């Protein structure tokens, strides 16, 4: 039986990988069945909800005062000790 070159390369790669991992190259992985109940528990109902979710982080951003560009530049140049003194 003749195999295509690409198939031969894949088979060679699999056998080399099997040697490195010390497993049988002819072994076949068995699929693992997950119960439907377990899969349903993993689904977050908030993700399925189409309404926007308001997070607490958004509220924090609104409460912080916005500084002018000049003041931001000045603060960026200051050291930690200078900021603590003010």
Biopython code that builds the backbone (N, CA, C, O; Angstrom):
import numpy as np
from Bio.PDB.StructureBuilder import StructureBuilder

atoms = [
    (1, "UNK", "N", (0.846, -1.175, 0.000)),
    (1, "UNK", "CA", (0.000, 0.000, 0.000)),
    (1, "UNK", "C", (0.893, 1.241, 0.000)),
    (1, "UNK", "O", (1.769, 1.383, 0.853)),
    (2, "UNK", "N", (0.670, 2.115, -0.938)),
    (2, "UNK", "CA", (1.480, 3.318, -1.054)),
    (2, "UNK", "C", (0.813, 4.470, -0.311)),
    (2, "UNK", "O", (-0.397, 4.675, -0.405)),
    (3, "UNK", "N", (1.618, 5.206, 0.418)),
    (3, "UNK", "CA", (1.117, 6.369, 1.143)),
    (3, "UNK", "C", (1.673, 7.635, 0.511)),
    (3, "UNK", "O", (2.770, 7.634, -0.048)),
    (4, "UNK", "N", (0.918, 8.695, 0.605)),
    (4, "UNK", "CA", (1.410, 9.981, 0.136)),
    (4, "UNK", "C", (2.562, 10.417, 1.027)),
    (4, "UNK", "O", (2.661, 9.987, 2.176)),
    (5, "UNK", "N", (3.424, 11.263, 0.503)),
    (5, "UNK", "CA", (4.582, 11.724, 1.275)),
    (5, "UNK", "C", (4.157, 12.471, 2.531)),
    (5, "UNK", "O", (4.769, 12.306, 3.586)),
    (6, "UNK", "N", (3.125, 13.282, 2.430)),
    (6, "UNK", "CA", (2.663, 14.034, 3.598)),
    (6, "UNK", "C", (2.189, 13.092, 4.690)),
    (6, "UNK", "O", (2.465, 13.319, 5.868)),
    (7, "UNK", "N", (1.476, 12.034, 4.310)),
    (7, "UNK", "CA", (1.000, 11.054, 5.280)),
    (7, "UNK", "C", (2.173, 10.334, 5.919)),
    (7, "UNK", "O", (2.162, 10.073, 7.122)),
    (8, "UNK", "N", (3.178, 10.011, 5.131)),
    (8, "UNK", "CA", (4.356, 9.344, 5.676)),
    (8, "UNK", "C", (5.054, 10.233, 6.692)),
    (8, "UNK", "O", (5.514, 9.755, 7.729)),
    (9, "UNK", "N", (5.134, 11.534, 6.397)),
    (9, "UNK", "CA", (5.781, 12.459, 7.323)),
    (9, "UNK", "C", (5.008, 12.557, 8.634)),
    (9, "UNK", "O", (5.608, 12.600, 9.708)),
    (10, "UNK", "N", (3.687, 12.592, 8.548)),
    (10, "UNK", "CA", (2.862, 12.668, 9.754)),
    (10, "UNK", "C", (3.044, 11.417, 10.592)),
    (10, "UNK", "O", (3.197, 11.503, 11.811)),
    (11, "UNK", "N", (3.030, 10.257, 9.953)),
    (11, "UNK", "CA", (3.211, 9.012, 10.692)),
    (11, "UNK", "C", (4.585, 8.961, 11.343)),
    (11, "UNK", "O", (4.715, 8.491, 12.473)),
    (12, "UNK", "N", (5.605, 9.435, 10.651)),
    (12, "UNK", "CA", (6.948, 9.476, 11.203)),
    (12, "UNK", "C", (6.989, 10.415, 12.403)),
    (12, "UNK", "O", (7.590, 10.094, 13.428)),
    (13, "UNK", "N", (6.352, 11.570, 12.277)),
    (13, "UNK", "CA", (6.312, 12.540, 13.368)),
    (13, "UNK", "C", (5.616, 11.949, 14.590)),
    (13, "UNK", "O", (6.090, 12.113, 15.714)),
    (14, "UNK", "N", (4.493, 11.260, 14.376)),
    (14, "UNK", "CA", (3.757, 10.660, 15.485)),
    (14, "UNK", "C", (4.586, 9.606, 16.197)),
    (14, "UNK", "O", (4.575, 9.539, 17.427)),
    (15, "UNK", "N", (5.304, 8.785, 15.448)),
    (15, "UNK", "CA", (6.105, 7.743, 16.086)),
    (15, "UNK", "C", (7.268, 8.353, 16.867)),
    (15, "UNK", "O", (7.613, 7.868, 17.944)),
    (16, "UNK", "N", (7.873, 9.416, 16.329)),
    (16, "UNK", "CA", (8.948, 10.093, 17.060)),
    (16, "UNK", "C", (8.417, 10.721, 18.341)),
    (16, "UNK", "O", (9.050, 10.635, 19.394)),
    (17, "UNK", "N", (7.261, 11.348, 18.246)),
    (17, "UNK", "CA", (6.653, 11.964, 19.423)),
    (17, "UNK", "C", (6.289, 10.908, 20.459)),
    (17, "UNK", "O", (6.425, 11.145, 21.660)),
    (18, "UNK", "N", (5.830, 9.751, 20.006)),
    (18, "UNK", "CA", (5.477, 8.668, 20.917)),
    (18, "UNK", "C", (6.715, 8.166, 21.652)),
    (18, "UNK", "O", (6.640, 7.836, 22.836)),
    (19, "UNK", "N", (7.846, 8.105, 20.965)),
    (19, "UNK", "CA", (9.088, 7.672, 21.617)),
    (19, "UNK", "C", (9.507, 8.672, 22.687)),
    (19, "UNK", "O", (9.926, 8.281, 23.777)),
    (20, "UNK", "N", (9.393, 9.959, 22.378)),
    (20, "UNK", "CA", (9.777, 10.987, 23.343)),
    (20, "UNK", "C", (8.895, 10.915, 24.581)),
    (20, "UNK", "O", (9.382, 11.048, 25.704)),
    (21, "UNK", "N", (7.610, 10.706, 24.380)),
    (21, "UNK", "CA", (6.669, 10.662, 25.497)),
    (21, "UNK", "C", (6.588, 9.293, 26.149)),
    (21, "UNK", "O", (5.868, 9.120, 27.133)),
    (22, "UNK", "N", (7.305, 8.329, 25.625)),
    (22, "UNK", "CA", (7.318, 6.950, 26.134)),
    (22, "UNK", "C", (5.921, 6.344, 26.168)),
    (22, "UNK", "O", (5.503, 5.780, 27.178)),
    (23, "UNK", "N", (5.205, 6.467, 25.055)),
    (23, "UNK", "CA", (3.878, 5.866, 24.934)),
    (23, "UNK", "C", (3.838, 4.997, 23.689)),
    (23, "UNK", "O", (4.713, 5.077, 22.827)),
    (24, "UNK", "N", (2.822, 4.178, 23.613)),
    (24, "UNK", "CA", (2.641, 3.302, 22.460)),
    (24, "UNK", "C", (2.198, 4.144, 21.259)),
    (24, "UNK", "O", (1.189, 4.843, 21.352)),
    (25, "UNK", "N", (2.922, 4.097, 20.136)),
    (25, "UNK", "CA", (2.537, 4.915, 18.975)),
    (25, "UNK", "C", (1.207, 4.509, 18.362)),
    (25, "UNK", "O", (0.611, 5.297, 17.626)),
    (26, "UNK", "N", (0.726, 3.309, 18.641)),
    (26, "UNK", "CA", (-0.545, 2.851, 18.087)),
    (26, "UNK", "C", (-1.715, 3.094, 19.033)),
    (26, "UNK", "O", (-2.858, 2.774, 18.706)),
    (27, "UNK", "N", (-1.431, 3.661, 20.203)),
    (27, "UNK", "CA", (-2.496, 3.909, 21.173)),
    (27, "UNK", "C", (-3.430, 4.987, 20.637)),
    (27, "UNK", "O", (-3.003, 5.917, 19.953)),
    (28, "UNK", "N", (-4.702, 4.844, 20.957)),
    (28, "UNK", "CA", (-5.712, 5.796, 20.507)),
    (28, "UNK", "C", (-6.299, 6.471, 21.735)),
    (28, "UNK", "O", (-6.674, 5.806, 22.701)),
    (29, "UNK", "N", (-6.376, 7.785, 21.695)),
    (29, "UNK", "CA", (-6.954, 8.524, 22.812)),
    (29, "UNK", "C", (-8.453, 8.277, 22.869)),
    (29, "UNK", "O", (-9.135, 8.292, 21.845)),
    (30, "UNK", "N", (-8.955, 8.050, 24.070)),
    (30, "UNK", "CA", (-10.374, 7.814, 24.264)),
    (30, "UNK", "C", (-11.048, 9.123, 24.675)),
    (30, "UNK", "O", (-10.563, 9.807, 25.576)),
    (31, "UNK", "N", (-12.151, 9.476, 24.033)),
    (31, "UNK", "CA", (-12.850, 10.705, 24.413)),
    (31, "UNK", "C", (-13.487, 10.565, 25.793)),
    (31, "UNK", "O", (-13.913, 9.480, 26.189)),
    (32, "UNK", "N", (-13.543, 11.664, 26.503)),
    (32, "UNK", "CA", (-14.128, 11.681, 27.833)),
    (32, "UNK", "C", (-15.514, 12.295, 27.725)),
    (32, "UNK", "O", (-15.675, 13.385, 27.176)),
    (33, "UNK", "N", (-16.511, 11.597, 28.246)),
    (33, "UNK", "CA", (-17.885, 12.095, 28.193)),
    (33, "UNK", "C", (-18.159, 12.937, 29.430)),
    (33, "UNK", "O", (-17.831, 12.543, 30.549)),
    (34, "UNK", "N", (-18.762, 14.100, 29.215)),
    (34, "UNK", "CA", (-19.138, 14.974, 30.313)),
    (34, "UNK", "C", (-20.650, 14.965, 30.387)),
    (34, "UNK", "O", (-21.334, 15.152, 29.381)),
    (35, "UNK", "N", (-21.161, 14.748, 31.573)),
    (35, "UNK", "CA", (-22.604, 14.722, 31.759)),
    (35, "UNK", "C", (-23.235, 16.052, 31.409)),
    (35, "UNK", "O", (-22.605, 17.099, 31.555)),
    (36, "UNK", "N", (-24.472, 16.020, 30.949)),
    (36, "UNK", "CA", (-25.163, 17.248, 30.564)),
    (36, "UNK", "C", (-25.361, 18.172, 31.758)),
    (36, "UNK", "O", (-25.310, 19.393, 31.613)),
    (37, "UNK", "N", (-25.589, 17.594, 32.939)),
    (37, "UNK", "CA", (-25.797, 18.417, 34.122)),
    (37, "UNK", "C", (-24.550, 19.226, 34.439)),
    (37, "UNK", "O", (-24.644, 20.405, 34.779)),
    (38, "UNK", "N", (-23.394, 18.607, 34.332)),
    (38, "UNK", "CA", (-22.141, 19.303, 34.610)),
    (38, "UNK", "C", (-21.944, 20.433, 33.606)),
    (38, "UNK", "O", (-21.538, 21.532, 33.984)),
    (39, "UNK", "N", (-22.221, 20.180, 32.359)),
    (39, "UNK", "CA", (-22.050, 21.199, 31.328)),
    (39, "UNK", "C", (-23.007, 22.370, 31.559)),
    (39, "UNK", "O", (-22.634, 23.521, 31.333)),
    (40, "UNK", "N", (-24.230, 22.095, 32.004)),
    (40, "UNK", "CA", (-25.194, 23.159, 32.256)),
    (40, "UNK", "C", (-24.777, 24.021, 33.441)),
    (40, "UNK", "O", (-25.040, 25.223, 33.452)),
    (41, "UNK", "N", (-24.128, 23.420, 34.439)),
    (41, "UNK", "CA", (-23.686, 24.176, 35.605)),
    (41, "UNK", "C", (-22.590, 25.163, 35.239)),
    (41, "UNK", "O", (-22.473, 26.215, 35.868)),
    (42, "UNK", "N", (-21.792, 24.844, 34.241)),
    (42, "UNK", "CA", (-20.672, 25.692, 33.856)),
    (42, "UNK", "C", (-21.109, 26.945, 33.103)),
    (42, "UNK", "O", (-20.331, 27.893, 32.990)),
    (43, "UNK", "N", (-22.328, 26.969, 32.590)),
    (43, "UNK", "CA", (-22.802, 28.114, 31.813)),
    (43, "UNK", "C", (-23.238, 29.216, 32.773)),
    (43, "UNK", "O", (-24.062, 28.993, 33.660)),
    (44, "UNK", "N", (-22.681, 30.392, 32.586)),
    (44, "UNK", "CA", (-23.007, 31.532, 33.424)),
    (44, "UNK", "C", (-24.220, 32.246, 32.823)),
    (44, "UNK", "O", (-24.147, 32.705, 31.683)),
    (45, "UNK", "N", (-25.337, 32.353, 33.560)),
    (45, "UNK", "CA", (-26.534, 32.988, 32.999)),
    (45, "UNK", "C", (-26.328, 34.467, 32.685)),
    (45, "UNK", "O", (-27.036, 35.017, 31.842)),
    (46, "UNK", "N", (-25.370, 35.123, 33.348)),
    (46, "UNK", "CA", (-25.110, 36.537, 33.074)),
    (46, "UNK", "C", (-24.573, 36.704, 31.662)),
    (46, "UNK", "O", (-24.876, 37.695, 30.998)),
    (47, "UNK", "N", (-23.783, 35.752, 31.200)),
    (47, "UNK", "CA", (-23.229, 35.822, 29.853)),
    (47, "UNK", "C", (-24.339, 35.696, 28.814)),
    (47, "UNK", "O", (-24.290, 36.351, 27.772)),
    (48, "UNK", "N", (-25.330, 34.865, 29.089)),
    (48, "UNK", "CA", (-26.419, 34.655, 28.148)),
    (48, "UNK", "C", (-27.411, 35.819, 28.127)),
    (48, "UNK", "O", (-28.164, 35.977, 27.166)),
    (49, "UNK", "N", (-27.413, 36.627, 29.180)),
    (49, "UNK", "CA", (-28.326, 37.750, 29.268)),
    (49, "UNK", "C", (-27.891, 38.838, 28.286)),
    (49, "UNK", "O", (-26.707, 39.170, 28.220)),
    (50, "UNK", "N", (-28.828, 39.392, 27.527)),
    (50, "UNK", "CA", (-28.491, 40.392, 26.513)),
    (50, "UNK", "C", (-28.463, 41.805, 27.078)),
    (50, "UNK", "O", (-28.018, 42.731, 26.400)),
    (51, "UNK", "N", (-28.931, 41.985, 28.316)),
    (51, "UNK", "CA", (-28.919, 43.309, 28.919)),
    (51, "UNK", "C", (-27.501, 43.652, 29.371)),
    (51, "UNK", "O", (-26.778, 42.769, 29.832)),
    (52, "UNK", "N", (-27.091, 44.912, 29.250)),
    (52, "UNK", "CA", (-25.741, 45.289, 29.694)),
    (52, "UNK", "C", (-25.606, 45.175, 31.208)),
    (52, "UNK", "O", (-26.543, 45.469, 31.950)),
    (53, "UNK", "N", (-24.449, 44.751, 31.649)),
    (53, "UNK", "CA", (-24.183, 44.589, 33.072)),
    (53, "UNK", "C", (-23.340, 45.766, 33.529)),
    (53, "UNK", "O", (-22.314, 46.079, 32.924)),
    (54, "UNK", "N", (-23.774, 46.415, 34.595)),
    (54, "UNK", "CA", (-23.026, 47.547, 35.137)),
    (54, "UNK", "C", (-22.125, 47.013, 36.238)),
    (54, "UNK", "O", (-22.593, 46.447, 37.226)),
    (55, "UNK", "N", (-20.838, 47.201, 36.053)),
    (55, "UNK", "CA", (-19.868, 46.711, 37.019)),
    (55, "UNK", "C", (-19.449, 47.823, 37.971)),
    (55, "UNK", "O", (-19.552, 49.003, 37.637)),
    (56, "UNK", "N", (-18.982, 47.449, 39.145)),
    (56, "UNK", "CA", (-18.561, 48.417, 40.149)),
    (56, "UNK", "C", (-17.355, 49.222, 39.673)),
    (56, "UNK", "O", (-17.198, 50.374, 40.076)),
    (57, "UNK", "N", (-16.508, 48.654, 38.836)),
    (57, "UNK", "CA", (-15.325, 49.359, 38.340)),
    (57, "UNK", "C", (-15.721, 50.594, 37.538)),
    (57, "UNK", "O", (-15.028, 51.610, 37.585)),
    (58, "UNK", "N", (-16.813, 50.517, 36.815)),
    (58, "UNK", "CA", (-17.275, 51.657, 36.031)),
    (58, "UNK", "C", (-17.624, 52.830, 36.946)),
    (58, "UNK", "O", (-17.360, 53.983, 36.607)),
    (59, "UNK", "N", (-18.213, 52.539, 38.097)),
    (59, "UNK", "CA", (-18.587, 53.580, 39.038)),
    (59, "UNK", "C", (-17.351, 54.269, 39.597)),
    (59, "UNK", "O", (-17.361, 55.483, 39.800)),
    (60, "UNK", "N", (-16.290, 53.516, 39.847)),
    (60, "UNK", "CA", (-15.065, 54.097, 40.382)),
    (60, "UNK", "C", (-14.452, 55.080, 39.401)),
    (60, "UNK", "O", (-13.959, 56.131, 39.812)),
    (61, "UNK", "N", (-14.472, 54.768, 38.134)),
    (61, "UNK", "CA", (-13.909, 55.658, 37.127)),
    (61, "UNK", "C", (-14.669, 56.982, 37.075)),
    (61, "UNK", "O", (-14.063, 58.033, 36.864)),
    (62, "UNK", "N", (-15.965, 56.943, 37.262)),
    (62, "UNK", "CA", (-16.766, 58.152, 37.210)),
    (62, "UNK", "C", (-16.496, 59.051, 38.406)),
    (62, "UNK", "O", (-16.549, 60.274, 38.272)),
    (63, "UNK", "N", (-16.206, 58.480, 39.578)),
    (63, "UNK", "CA", (-16.004, 59.247, 40.791)),
    (63, "UNK", "C", (-14.663, 59.976, 40.803)),
    (63, "UNK", "O", (-14.541, 61.007, 41.465)),
    (64, "UNK", "N", (-13.665, 59.478, 40.097)),
    (64, "UNK", "CA", (-12.344, 60.090, 40.106)),
    (64, "UNK", "C", (-12.377, 61.410, 39.341)),
    (64, "UNK", "O", (-12.894, 61.470, 38.225)),
    (65, "UNK", "N", (-11.821, 62.481, 39.945)),
    (65, "UNK", "CA", (-11.805, 63.766, 39.232)),
    (65, "UNK", "C", (-10.808, 63.731, 38.081)),
    (65, "UNK", "O", (-9.764, 63.083, 38.164)),
    (66, "UNK", "N", (-11.142, 64.431, 37.017)),
    (66, "UNK", "CA", (-10.252, 64.477, 35.860)),
    (66, "UNK", "C", (-9.337, 65.684, 35.994)),
    (66, "UNK", "O", (-9.777, 66.776, 36.355)),
    (67, "UNK", "N", (-8.043, 65.472, 35.696)),
    (67, "UNK", "CA", (-7.052, 66.531, 35.820)),
    (67, "UNK", "C", (-6.737, 67.119, 34.456)),
    (67, "UNK", "O", (-6.873, 66.462, 33.424)),
    (68, "UNK", "N", (-6.310, 68.378, 34.480)),
    (68, "UNK", "CA", (-5.925, 69.020, 33.222)),
    (68, "UNK", "C", (-4.601, 68.445, 32.737)),
    (68, "UNK", "O", (-3.876, 67.810, 33.503)),
    (69, "UNK", "N", (-4.288, 68.667, 31.467)),
    (69, "UNK", "CA", (-3.051, 68.126, 30.892)),
    (69, "UNK", "C", (-1.824, 68.696, 31.588)),
    (69, "UNK", "O", (-0.861, 67.972, 31.839)),
    (70, "UNK", "N", (-1.850, 69.976, 31.899)),
    (70, "UNK", "CA", (-0.719, 70.610, 32.569)),
    (70, "UNK", "C", (-0.464, 70.010, 33.937)),
    (70, "UNK", "O", (0.680, 69.750, 34.311)),
    (71, "UNK", "N", (-1.541, 69.791, 34.684)),
    (71, "UNK", "CA", (-1.403, 69.217, 36.020)),
    (71, "UNK", "C", (-0.913, 67.772, 35.935)),
    (71, "UNK", "O", (-0.106, 67.345, 36.761)),
    (72, "UNK", "N", (-1.391, 67.019, 34.948)),
    (72, "UNK", "CA", (-0.931, 65.640, 34.778)),
    (72, "UNK", "C", (0.558, 65.590, 34.463)),
    (72, "UNK", "O", (1.278, 64.752, 35.006)),
    (73, "UNK", "N", (1.029, 66.485, 33.585)),
    (73, "UNK", "CA", (2.457, 66.525, 33.250)),
    (73, "UNK", "C", (3.286, 66.840, 34.484)),
    (73, "UNK", "O", (4.334, 66.237, 34.714)),
    (74, "UNK", "N", (2.798, 67.806, 35.285)),
    (74, "UNK", "CA", (3.522, 68.194, 36.494)),
    (74, "UNK", "C", (3.588, 67.024, 37.473)),
    (74, "UNK", "O", (4.638, 66.771, 38.064)),
    (75, "UNK", "N", (2.484, 66.313, 37.647)),
    (75, "UNK", "CA", (2.464, 65.165, 38.558)),
    (75, "UNK", "C", (3.367, 64.042, 38.070)),
    (75, "UNK", "O", (3.983, 63.350, 38.880)),
    (76, "UNK", "N", (3.455, 63.853, 36.765)),
    (76, "UNK", "CA", (4.302, 62.795, 36.212)),
    (76, "UNK", "C", (5.777, 63.061, 36.478)),
    (76, "UNK", "O", (6.567, 62.129, 36.632)),
    (77, "UNK", "N", (6.145, 64.342, 36.532)),
    (77, "UNK", "CA", (7.550, 64.698, 36.760)),
    (77, "UNK", "C", (7.935, 64.616, 38.231)),
    (77, "UNK", "O", (9.118, 64.525, 38.559)),
    (78, "UNK", "N", (6.964, 64.648, 39.101)),
    (78, "UNK", "CA", (7.249, 64.652, 40.537)),
    (78, "UNK", "C", (7.640, 63.262, 41.015)),
    (78, "UNK", "O", (7.219, 62.250, 40.454)),
    (79, "UNK", "N", (8.454, 63.234, 42.062)),
    (79, "UNK", "CA", (8.819, 61.957, 42.669)),
    (79, "UNK", "C", (7.738, 61.556, 43.654)),
    (79, "UNK", "O", (6.827, 62.335, 43.938)),
    (80, "UNK", "N", (7.837, 60.352, 44.172)),
    (80, "UNK", "CA", (6.839, 59.847, 45.117)),
    (80, "UNK", "C", (6.844, 60.687, 46.388)),
    (80, "UNK", "O", (5.781, 60.991, 46.930)),
    (81, "UNK", "N", (8.033, 61.069, 46.875)),
    (81, "UNK", "CA", (8.114, 61.864, 48.104)),
    (81, "UNK", "C", (7.457, 63.227, 47.930)),
    (81, "UNK", "O", (6.782, 63.712, 48.838)),
    (82, "UNK", "N", (7.650, 63.843, 46.771)),
    (82, "UNK", "CA", (7.040, 65.146, 46.517)),
    (82, "UNK", "C", (5.521, 65.044, 46.496)),
    (82, "UNK", "O", (4.831, 65.935, 46.991)),
    (83, "UNK", "N", (5.006, 63.978, 45.936)),
    (83, "UNK", "CA", (3.555, 63.792, 45.885)),
    (83, "UNK", "C", (3.013, 63.557, 47.284)),
    (83, "UNK", "O", (1.948, 64.071, 47.626)),
    (84, "UNK", "N", (3.731, 62.785, 48.106)),
    (84, "UNK", "CA", (3.278, 62.510, 49.476)),
    (84, "UNK", "C", (3.258, 63.779, 50.321)),
    (84, "UNK", "O", (2.404, 63.917, 51.197)),
    (85, "UNK", "N", (4.178, 64.705, 50.077)),
    (85, "UNK", "CA", (4.238, 65.941, 50.852)),
    (85, "UNK", "C", (3.042, 66.835, 50.573)),
    (85, "UNK", "O", (2.623, 67.587, 51.454)),
    (86, "UNK", "N", (2.492, 66.775, 49.394)),
    (86, "UNK", "CA", (1.365, 67.649, 49.038)),
    (86, "UNK", "C", (0.079, 67.136, 49.522)),
    (86, "UNK", "O", (-0.958, 67.762, 49.300)),
]
sb = StructureBuilder()
sb.init_structure("model")
sb.init_model(0)
sb.init_chain("A")
sb.init_seg("    ")
for serial, (resi, resn, name, xyz) in enumerate(atoms, 1):
    if name == "N":
        sb.init_residue(resn, " ", resi, " ")
    sb.init_atom(name, np.array(xyz, "f"), 0.0, 1.0, " ", f" {name:<3s}", serial, name[0])
structure = sb.get_structure()
